[in-house]
Amino acid sequence: MTPSPTSDPGPETATSPVVAPAGEPQEVEAVTLVQPYHTRKRYTCPGCQGMIEKGEGHLVVVPEHAPDLRRHWHRACWHRERRRRNGRSG
C-alpha cells in the first residue's frame, strides 16, 4: 500500500507503531508527536490527569482497533506508561 501525498505526516509529526509486550493481547498503537505550534486546545493527560496546555508539545496515542480511544499524553507520562506495560518499574 503506497501512502498518498496527503497522508505524509511531514517534519512536524513523527508516528511509530507500538506493540504490547508478549503475554498480553497484541494491541498496536500509533504514537504521533504533536509539535507545540500545532496544539490549539487543552487536553487532559490520562497518565497524570494534568493539563496539556495550548502550545505544549505532546504525544497522541491511537489504538489501531479502537481509534475512538485516542488520547493525548505528556511525553514523560507516556514513556512511564510504556515502562509499566513492559513490566519495568520506575
Secondary structure, 3 states (H helix, E strand, C coil): CCCCHHHCCCCCCCEEEEECCCCCCCCEEEEEEECHHHCCCCEECCCCCCEECCCCCEEEEEECCCHHHCEEECHHHHHHHHHHHCCCCC
